């Protein structure tokens, strides 16, 4: 009988993810992805004022600190057909861009790099040789032998104390690690630098949104007035701070993140043929130029790629009932109409499944993969399982002829001596995240320049006040608020009735990627990727599973939808 390998929890992610792999010797034959915690933000929102929804919805996650707020206000704006002032759209783009850059850098160094970098091996490095390596790939000033010698001493103190702290519980010494000690030392130094750097990157959210995490938002615009003569508004001093932050981001991405990705990837080129899975990719599109969410102006194009066919981009309609649907045939939810049919988010339900004793499912000792096995639903586009995220966006940009993307992709493939097909892999997914960070951070300067130009021309408007009279709203309205979050396509769907929220559903990137099988037994993106050419060197230390799962940058807290496990009843949330 084949062995069932369980990794629970998957660490270095947001939330609780369980992976079970049915093994065929050392190879993964079948994989099953399970979100093992449950929440209820969607239910909490029912009956509330739509203008307040963002403040609740944004608490779906504390990692992507603004994306749910953006998607939420956009859902209301879509329902009520609100046009934003240009300044508001530019400020939102800058905030989204800062989220991308900070999130991707933190993911690479603090969540994913340790799958490829052996921390303990860095103790064997020659600091002078490390400095030579670093200087050969980048102009980053912190690349002296003394600097790396000091970093090495810090690591040695951790190791000799027997308490590795932030580096505890790794598979150090695993035979699948390939970097030489000098490359490991360089990467660890940049890991520590990124911890300090990301704090400055987050300041942009505080400047425009008042705080971070969870900056403030406003349906119809942004909550920050522009007044160059005021100490409490966006003035010349704060604009200068934003410019400094953007320059710092550009420098770190150009001189640290991109070179490190290429250097590390050069030792793991075998991962260019592992971990694709579906071959289908979805992008809602984002980062518009004007006041409306017009896909024709998006930096990230909207569309679907099926079966790796980059010559055909399929159109996406977020309102069409037959296009996007969520299935629960293998999730711990029940639909009132039965669990074999999918529901569009406008008609979506978050009803819990109960066992024969009246308790909320699970408990379990092993996932019953023939039945429900996750608190995550299984979304599909026209019946197709799809992957979302940086790889989907880069492929969409590449396929639509975006010049910078094509240059970056060809540069990357050329340096690694790999074909275009290498994009469809665990390595390609990781590289795509780096390349889109470069694309976004460069675009931020353009948005900043446009904002400053508007202000100099006398345009300081940041809010559409016509929205704020509910008597002007239609009695019933529906809206889809979407964005491309760092982890992929994010959608919030709202149904408004009599000025109140009648239904609210969110499909997040990790729902698309981490979801279970659907009624037709199609695997989700995580599952399919793990079933794609995964042979484990040591089944007791399944490093290969972590590499592919982390390449998606999971956020399970976003993907699961608060119950009382003792009574089986929904928790009652009271705001006083």
C-alpha positions in Angstrom: 0.0 0.0 0.0 1.4 3.5 -0.9 2.3 5.8 1.9 0.4 9.0 2.8 2.8 11.8 3.7 1.4 14.6 5.8 2.9 18.1 6.2 0.8 19.9 8.8 1.2 22.8 9.2 3.1 24.2 6.3 5.2 26.9 7.9 6.4 30.3 6.7 3.0 31.2 5.4 0.0 33.2 6.6 -2.7 30.9 8.1 -2.9 27.1 8.5 -2.4 24.8 5.5 -2.2 21.0 5.5 -0.7 19.1 2.6 -1.2 15.3 2.2 0.7 13.5 -0.5 -0.1 10.0 -1.7 3.4 8.6 -2.4 4.5 6.2 -5.1 7.9 5.3 -3.7 9.7 8.6 -3.5 7.4 10.3 -6.0 4.2 12.3 -5.2 1.4 10.6 -7.1 -1.5 12.6 -5.7 -1.6 15.7 -3.5 -4.3 17.2 -1.4 -4.4 20.8 -0.1 -6.5 21.6 3.0 -7.1 24.9 4.7 -7.8 23.8 8.3 -9.1 27.0 10.0 -12.4 28.7 9.3 -13.6 32.3 9.4 -16.7 34.3 8.7 -16.0 37.9 7.5 -18.5 37.5 4.7 -21.3 36.7 7.1 -20.3 39.5 9.5 -20.8 42.1 6.7 -24.4 41.3 5.9 -26.8 44.1 6.9 -24.1 46.8 7.1 -23.6 50.1 5.3 -21.6 49.3 2.1 -19.4 52.3 2.7 -18.2 50.6 5.9 -17.5 47.2 4.3 -13.8 47.9 3.6 -12.9 48.3 7.3 -14.2 44.8 8.1 -13.1 43.1 4.8 -9.6 44.5 5.2 -9.2 42.4 8.4 -9.5 39.2 6.3 -5.7 39.4 6.3 -2.9 41.2 8.1 -0.2 40.4 5.5 -1.6 42.0 2.4 -2.5 45.0 4.5 -4.5 46.9 2.0 -5.6 44.6 -0.8 -9.0 43.6 0.7 -9.7 47.3 1.5 -9.1 48.2 -2.1 -11.2 45.4 -3.5 -14.0 46.2 -1.1 -14.3 49.9 -1.9 -14.0 49.0 -5.6 -17.0 46.6 -5.3 -19.2 49.5 -3.9 -17.9 51.9 -6.5 -18.7 49.4 -9.3 -22.2 48.8 -7.9 -22.9 52.6 -7.7 -21.0 53.5 -10.9 -18.6 55.9 -9.2 -15.7 57.6 -11.1 -12.6 58.4 -9.0 -10.6 61.6 -9.3 -7.4 61.0 -11.1 -5.4 61.9 -8.0 -7.2 59.2 -6.0 -6.5 56.5 -8.6 -2.8 57.5 -8.7 -2.5 57.4 -4.9 -4.2 54.0 -4.8 -1.8 52.8 -7.5 1.2 54.0 -5.4 -0.2 52.3 -2.3 -0.8 49.0 -4.3 2.7 49.3 -5.8 4.3 49.7 -2.4 2.4 46.6 -1.2 3.8 44.6 -4.1 7.4 45.6 -3.6 7.4 45.2 0.2 5.4 41.9 0.0 7.4 40.3 -2.7 10.8 41.2 -1.2 9.7 39.9 2.3 8.3 36.7 0.7 11.5 36.0 -1.2 13.9 36.6 1.7 11.9 35.7 4.8 9.5 33.0 3.6 10.8 31.4 0.4 14.6 31.8 0.3 15.2 29.4 3.2 13.9 26.6 0.9 17.0 27.2 -1.2 19.5 28.8 1.2 21.2 26.6 3.9 21.7 29.0 6.8 24.2 26.8 8.8 26.3 26.3 5.7 27.1 30.0 5.7 29.4 29.4 8.7 31.8 27.7 6.3 32.0 30.6 3.9 35.0 32.8 3.3 33.9 36.4 3.8 36.4 37.7 1.3 35.1 35.3 -1.4 31.6 36.2 -0.5 32.4 39.9 -1.0 33.9 39.0 -4.4 30.8 37.1 -5.4 28.5 39.9 -4.3 30.5 42.6 -6.1 30.5 40.5 -9.3 26.7 40.6 -9.5 25.7 44.0 -8.1 26.8 47.5 -7.1 25.1 47.1 -3.7 27.5 49.0 -1.3 27.2 46.6 1.6 29.5 44.0 0.0 32.8 44.2 1.8 34.7 41.3 3.4 34.3 43.0 6.8 30.6 43.3 6.5 30.2 39.6 5.6 32.6 38.6 8.4 30.3 40.5 10.9 27.2 38.8 9.5 28.9 35.4 9.8 29.6 36.2 13.5 26.0 36.9 14.1 25.0 33.6 12.5 27.6 31.8 14.6 26.2 33.3 17.8 22.8 31.9 16.9 24.1 28.4 16.1 26.4 28.1 19.1 23.6 29.2 21.5 21.6 26.2 20.4 18.7 28.6 19.7 18.5 29.4 16.0 15.7 31.9 16.7 14.2 33.0 13.3 16.2 30.3 11.6 14.9 27.4 13.8 13.3 24.2 12.4 14.9 24.3 9.0 16.1 21.3 7.1 19.7 22.5 7.3 22.2 20.1 5.8 19.5 18.6 3.5 21.2 17.1 0.4 18.8 19.1 -1.9 20.6 22.4 -1.0 23.0 23.3 -3.7 24.4 26.8 -3.0 28.0 27.1 -2.0 28.7 28.5 1.5 29.6 32.0 0.0 26.2 32.3 -1.8 24.5 31.2 1.4 26.3 33.9 3.5 25.4 36.6 0.9 21.7 35.5 1.0 21.6 35.5 4.8 23.1 39.0 4.9 20.4 40.2 2.5 17.7 38.4 4.6 18.7 40.5 7.6 19.0 43.7 5.5 15.5 43.2 4.1 14.1 43.0 7.6 15.2 46.6 8.2 14.5 47.9 4.6 10.8 46.8 4.5 9.9 49.1 7.5 10.7 52.1 5.3 8.8 50.7 2.4 5.7 50.4 4.6 5.8 54.1 5.4 4.2 55.0 2.1 1.0 53.4 3.3 1.1 55.5 6.5 1.7 58.7 4.5 -1.4 58.2 2.3 -3.5 56.0 4.5 -2.7 57.2 8.0 -1.2 53.9 9.3 0.1 50.5 8.4 -1.0 47.8 8.6 -4.6 48.3 7.5 -4.4 51.9 6.1 -7.6 53.9 5.8 -9.7 53.9 2.6 -12.8 55.7 1.4 -15.4 54.7 -1.1 -15.2 57.3 -3.9 -11.5 58.3 -3.4 -8.8 58.3 -0.8 -9.0 59.8 2.8 -5.9 62.1 2.4 -6.5 65.7 1.3 -3.9 67.5 -0.7 -2.9 70.9 0.5 0.7 72.0 0.1 0.2 74.7 2.8 -1.3 72.4 5.5 0.7 70.3 8.1 -2.1 67.8 8.3 -2.6 67.0 4.6 -0.4 65.7 1.7 2.1 68.6 1.4 5.5 69.1 -0.2 7.3 67.5 2.7 5.2 64.3 2.5 5.5 64.1 -1.2 9.3 64.3 -0.8 9.2 61.4 1.6 7.2 59.4 -0.9 9.9 60.1 -3.6 12.6 59.0 -1.2 10.8 55.7 -0.5 10.4 55.0 -4.2 14.1 55.6 -4.8 14.9 53.3 -1.9 12.7 50.6 -3.3 14.2 50.9 -6.8 17.7 50.6 -5.5 17.0 47.5 -3.3 15.1 45.8 -6.1 17.8 46.6 -8.8 20.8 45.9 -6.6 19.7 43.2 -4.3 16.5 41.3 -5.1 16.9 40.8 -8.9 20.6 39.8 -8.7 20.0 37.5 -5.8 17.2 35.8 -7.7 19.3 35.2 -10.7 22.3 34.0 -8.6 20.3 31.5 -6.6 18.3 30.3 -9.6 21.5 29.4 -11.5 22.1 26.6 -9.0 18.6 25.2 -9.2 17.9 25.1 -12.9 16.4 21.5 -12.6 13.4 23.2 -10.9 12.6 24.7 -14.3 10.9 21.4 -15.2 9.0 20.8 -11.9 5.9 22.2 -10.3 3.7 23.6 -13.0 0.6 21.5 -12.9 -2.4 23.2 -14.5 -1.0 25.2 -17.4 -4.0 27.6 -17.0 -3.6 31.1 -15.8 -6.1 33.9 -14.8 -5.5 37.6 -14.4 -8.3 40.1 -13.5 -6.0 43.0 -14.5 -5.2 46.1 -12.4 -3.4 49.5 -12.0 -5.5 51.7 -14.2 -4.6 55.1 -15.6 -8.0 56.9 -15.3 -10.8 57.3 -12.9 -12.8 54.3 -14.0 -11.6 50.7 -13.8 -11.1 50.5 -17.6 -9.2 47.3 -18.6 -7.9 49.0 -21.7 -5.8 51.2 -19.4 -4.5 48.5 -17.0 -0.8 47.9 -16.5 -1.6 44.3 -15.8 -3.9 43.0 -18.7 -7.1 41.1 -18.0 -7.5 37.6 -19.4 -7.1 33.8 -19.2 -4.4 31.6 -20.8 -5.4 28.0 -21.2 -3.1 25.0 -21.9 0.1 27.2 -22.0 -1.2 28.8 -25.2 0.3 32.3 -25.1 -1.1 33.1 -28.5 -4.7 33.3 -27.3 -6.0 35.5 -24.4 -9.6 34.6 -23.3 -11.8 37.5 -22.1 -13.0 37.5 -18.5 -16.4 38.9 -17.3 -16.6 39.1 -13.5 -20.4 39.7 -13.6 -21.3 36.8 -15.9 -22.9 34.1 -13.8 -21.5 31.2 -15.9 -17.9 32.3 -15.8 -16.6 32.4 -12.2 -18.2 29.9 -9.9 -17.2 28.3 -6.6 -17.6 24.6 -5.9 -17.9 22.8 -2.5 -18.1 19.2 -3.4 -14.8 18.6 -1.6 -15.0 21.4 0.9 -16.6 21.5 4.4 -19.5 23.7 3.3 -23.1 22.9 2.1 -25.0 24.8 -0.6 -28.7 25.0 -0.2 -29.1 23.9 -3.8 -26.7 20.9 -3.4 -23.0 20.5 -3.5 -22.4 19.4 -7.1 -23.2 22.7 -8.8 -21.1 25.8 -8.6 -22.4 29.3 -7.5 -21.4 32.7 -8.8 -20.3 35.0 -6.0 -23.4 37.1 -6.4 -25.4 34.0 -5.3 -22.6 32.6 -3.1 -23.2 31.0 0.3 -20.9 30.3 3.2 -22.9 27.6 5.0 -21.1 25.1 7.2 -21.2 21.3 6.9 -22.2 19.3 10.0 -21.4 15.7 10.8 -23.9 13.1 12.0 -23.5 14.2 15.6 -24.3 17.8 14.8 -20.8 19.0 15.1 -19.0 21.2 12.6 -16.6 19.2 10.4 -13.8 18.2 10.8 -12.3 16.5 13.1 -10.2 14.1 11.2 -7.0 12.1 11.5 -6.5 11.7 7.7 -8.3 13.7 5.1 -11.2 12.0 3.5 -10.4 13.0 0.0 -13.4 11.3 -1.4 -15.6 13.8 0.6 -14.9 17.3 1.9 -11.4 18.0 3.1 -10.9 21.8 3.3 -12.4 25.0 4.5 -11.4 26.5 1.2 -13.8 26.4 -1.7 -12.9 25.5 -5.3 -13.3 28.4 -7.7 -13.3 27.7 -11.4 -13.4 29.9 -14.6 -15.8 28.4 -17.1 -15.2 25.1 -15.4 -11.4 25.3 -15.6 -9.0 25.2 -12.6 -6.6 28.1 -13.0 -3.5 29.5 -11.4 -3.3 33.1 -10.3 -0.4 35.2 -9.1 2.8 36.7 -10.4 3.4 34.0 -13.0 -0.1 34.6 -14.5 0.5 38.3 -14.6 4.0 38.0 -16.2 2.7 35.6 -18.8 -0.2 37.9 -19.6 2.2 40.9 -20.0 4.6 38.7 -22.1 1.8 37.4 -24.3 0.4 40.8 -24.9 3.7 42.3 -26.0 4.6 44.4 -23.0 8.1 45.5 -24.0 9.7 45.7 -20.5 8.4 42.3 -19.6 9.6 40.7 -22.7 13.1 42.2 -22.2 13.2 41.1 -18.5 12.0 37.6 -19.4 14.6 37.2 -22.2 17.3 38.6 -19.9 16.5 36.1 -17.2 16.2 33.1 -19.5 19.4 34.1 -21.3 21.4 34.4 -18.1 20.1 31.0 -16.9 20.3 29.4 -20.4 16.7 28.2 -20.2 13.9 28.1 -22.8 10.6 30.0 -22.5 8.9 26.8 -21.3 10.9 27.2 -18.1 8.5 29.9 -17.0 5.9 27.1 -16.4 7.5 25.8 -13.3 8.3 26.3 -9.6 11.4 28.2 -10.7 9.5 30.2 -13.2 6.9 31.2 -10.6 9.6 32.4 -8.3 11.4 34.3 -11.0 8.2 35.9 -12.2 7.6 37.4 -8.8 10.9 39.1 -9.0 10.4 40.4 -12.5 7.0 41.9 -11.8 8.5 43.6 -8.7 10.9 45.4 -11.1 8.0 46.3 -13.4 5.9 47.7 -10.6 8.6 49.6 -8.8 9.6 51.3 -12.1 5.9 52.2 -12.8 5.6 53.8 -9.3 7.9 56.6 -10.4 5.6 57.4 -13.3 2.5 57.5 -11.1 4.3 59.7 -8.6 5.4 62.1 -11.4 1.8 62.3 -12.7 0.5 63.1 -9.2 3.0 65.9 -8.7 2.2 67.3 -12.2 -1.6 67.3 -11.4 -0.9 69.1 -8.1 1.3 71.7 -9.7 -1.5 72.3 -12.3 -3.9 73.1 -9.4 -5.7 69.7 -9.3 -5.9 68.6 -5.7 -9.2 66.7 -5.7 -9.0 63.2 -4.0 -12.7 62.4 -3.4 -15.9 62.1 -5.4 -18.4 63.6 -2.9 -21.5 62.9 -5.1 -21.5 59.3 -3.8 -22.1 60.3 -0.2 -25.8 60.7 -0.4 -27.5 57.3 -0.1 -30.8 58.7 -1.3 -29.2 58.9 -4.7 -28.4 55.2 -4.8 -30.5 52.6 -6.7 -32.6 50.5 -4.3 -30.8 47.4 -5.5 -27.3 47.1 -7.0 -24.5 44.6 -7.5 -20.8 45.2 -7.9 -17.6 43.4 -8.4 -14.5 44.9 -6.8 -11.3 43.3 -8.1 -7.6 43.9 -8.0 -4.4 42.0 -8.7 -3.1 41.4 -5.1 0.5 40.3 -4.8 -0.6 36.7 -4.6 -3.0 37.0 -7.5 -6.5 37.7 -8.7 -8.7 39.0 -5.8 -12.4 39.7 -6.1 -15.1 41.0 -3.8 -18.7 40.8 -4.9 -21.4 42.8 -3.2 -25.2 42.8 -3.4 -26.8 46.0 -2.0 -30.5 46.1 -1.2 -32.1 49.2 0.4 -28.8 50.8 1.1 -27.5 47.7 3.1 -25.4 44.7 2.2 -27.6 41.8 1.3 -24.7 39.4 0.3 -20.9 39.7 0.2 -18.5 37.1 -1.1 -14.7 37.2 -1.6 -12.7 34.9 -3.8 -9.0 35.5 -2.9 -5.9 34.4 -4.7 -5.2 31.5 -2.3 -8.8 30.3 -2.9 -8.0 29.9 -6.5 -4.6 28.3 -5.9 -5.1 26.3 -2.6 -8.6 25.1 -3.2 -9.5 21.4 -3.2 -10.8 19.3 -6.0 -14.1 20.2 -7.5 -17.2 18.2 -8.4 -15.4 16.9 -11.6 -12.4 15.9 -9.4 -10.1 18.6 -11.0 -7.2 19.3 -8.8 -6.4 22.8 -7.6 -3.3 24.7 -8.5 -1.2 23.6 -5.4 -2.3 20.0 -5.8 -1.6 19.9 -9.5 1.8 21.5 -9.1 2.9 19.0 -6.5 1.8 16.2 -8.8 4.1 17.5 -11.5 7.5 15.8 -11.3 8.1 15.8 -7.6 10.6 13.2 -6.3 11.6 13.6 -2.7 15.2 13.1 -1.7 14.1 12.4 1.9 10.4 11.8 2.7 11.1 12.6 6.4 12.3 16.1 5.3 10.0 17.0 2.4 11.8 20.1 1.4 10.6 19.8 -2.2 7.0 20.2 -1.1 7.9 23.5 0.7 9.7 24.8 -2.4 6.7 24.4 -4.7 4.0 25.5 -2.1 6.0 28.5 -1.1 6.5 29.5 -4.7 2.8 30.5 -4.7 3.2 32.5 -1.5 0.2 31.1 0.3 -2.2 33.2 2.4 -4.6 30.7 3.9 -6.0 33.2 6.4 -7.5 35.0 3.3 -8.7 31.8 1.7 -10.8 30.3 4.5 -14.2 31.7 5.4 -15.7 31.7 12.7 -17.4 29.0 14.2 -17.7 27.6 17.7 -16.2 24.1 17.5 -18.0 23.0 20.6 -21.5 24.1 19.9 -21.4 24.0 16.1 -22.9 27.5 16.0 -21.6 30.6 14.2 -20.0 33.0 16.6 -21.9 36.2 17.1 -19.7 39.3 16.6 -20.8 42.5 18.3 -19.2 45.8 17.6 -19.7 48.4 20.4 
